[in-house]
Amino acid sequence: MAPNLPSWKAARIDEILSQGVDIDLHTLAKEYSTTYKTVCQRKRNLERQISPSARRRRGPPPVITDDMVEYMLSLLKREPDLYQDELATYL
């Protein structure tokens, strides 16, 4: 098993990758004496942390509109003991 990347190297690689500079990942890996795979994994992890909302939603578009949500909230304020099927009949 390979040794862990020292924290100062990881922090520096993350800093460079988060700046958005167009840099060759092979060069970056060679400069910090790590593997290309490690740099790619760190870049992928940073992209996930930065923009989770940018990920593509799977499945069909949502059926419930904003007006429906507001109506359901008002119903639940009046009658907080409604079950989902009872709420669906109101809609």
N, C-alpha and C positions, 0 to 999 in steps of 0.2 A: 504494500500500500504506500502511496506517495505521501511525503510529508505535507502538512498543512501550509498554506501560504501565510507568511507573517502578516500580522495585522497592518503594519505600516505600508507594506506593498499592496495589500488589498485596498486600503483606503486611497492610496495614490492612483491605482488603476481605476477605482470607482470615480474618483474626482475627474480624471482625464476623460472617461467615458461619458460622464454626466454633463460635461461642457458642450457636448454635441459637435466636437471637432471631428472632421473627416480624417481618421487616422487608420493606417493599416494595422489590423489586429495581430498579424504575424510579427511586425516590428515591435509593437507594444509588448507582446509576449517575450520576445527575445531580450528587450531592454530590461525587463524585470525578472528574467530567468525563470519563467513559468511556461506553461504550455498554451498553445493556441486554444485548445478546448476550454481551459480554465477561464481565459479572457472572454470567450464567447458566452460561457455560462454566466459570468458576472454581468456582461452586457445585457443578456436576456433577463436576468433577475432585476436589474435596474429599470429596464423598460416596463416590466410588470408593475413595479412599485410606483413609477412615475405616472403612468396613465392606465389605471384599471378600467376606467370608463371608455377608453378608446378600443377596448376589445370588442370584437363582433359578437353580438347576441345571437344565440342559436335559437332555432325554432321560429314559429310564426310570429307576426307582430302582435303586440298586446291587444286584447279585445276590450278591456275596460278603459274608458276615456276619463279625462280629468273631471268632467261633469258627473260621471257616474261615481267617482271616488268621493266627491264632495257630498253627493246625495247619500251615499252609504255612511259617511261620517255623521251626517246630520241624523240619519235614522238610528245609528248606534248611540248617539248622545241621548236621544229620546227613549230608546228601548235597548239598553246595554245587554240584555239577556237573549238577543236574537241568535239563532243558529244560522250557519251559512246557507242552508237550503231555504230558510224563511227569508233571509236577506235577498236571495236570488229571486224569490217570487215577487218582491217589491220592485225589483229592477224590471 
